[in-house]
Amino acid sequence: MKKWQWLIASIVFVVIYSCNYYGDIATKRVIHSVVYSSDDLVMMRKAVVNMLSNEDQQLPVSADVSISQLQLFETIDRFNDGYLLVYDEPFVLNALYDGMIVFTGHTKYNGKTVSVVYDTGDTVTFGFVDDFYVLPYTTVTKGAVVATKKSGELYIQIERNGEVLNMEETIRWLKEQPI
């Protein structure tokens, strides 16, 4: 690179770094929302789905019973940024809406974990699952099997508009899910 290009790159770096380090909270929120949000993934997925979708729409004739099992937790406790739900019965975690898997793997605090960005804009992370059946950056349709959970604790974290839902909002979100 030429000297003037290095100079411009250095100036841009210093401006971004100083805004991030010394800037006001509004500037930090803008940088955080641009860098860490999944809005661009949702927008790109919707555009691709619209381009590739068939005109033949399938109508569901019955609801999947395992979706309602997410609502049947015994207790709920705060854990890290999300909550631990305790279940007595094993069940299958299905995709609640169309979306994209953004993470599958093992984390230090949540064990086997699956994160899904739904077309609704919500990012849902399920931890302590027993088995997952999806790969990262694959799309899922409503009702598709994402993971299985035996009885015990299930970690859930719901993020909407870049903010993690509190306990009351999480419980309300769980109750609003289709049965």
Buried (B, 14 or more C-beta within 10 A) or exposed (E): EEEEEEEEEEEEEEEEEEBEEEBEEEBBEEBEEEEEBBEEBBEEBEEEBEEEEEEEEEEEEEEBEBBEBBEEBEEBEEBEEBBBBEBEEEBBBBBBBBBBBBBBEEBEEBBBBBBBBBBEBBBBBBBBBBEBBBEEEEBBEBBBBBBBBEEEBBBBBBBBEBEBBEEEEBBEBBEEEEE
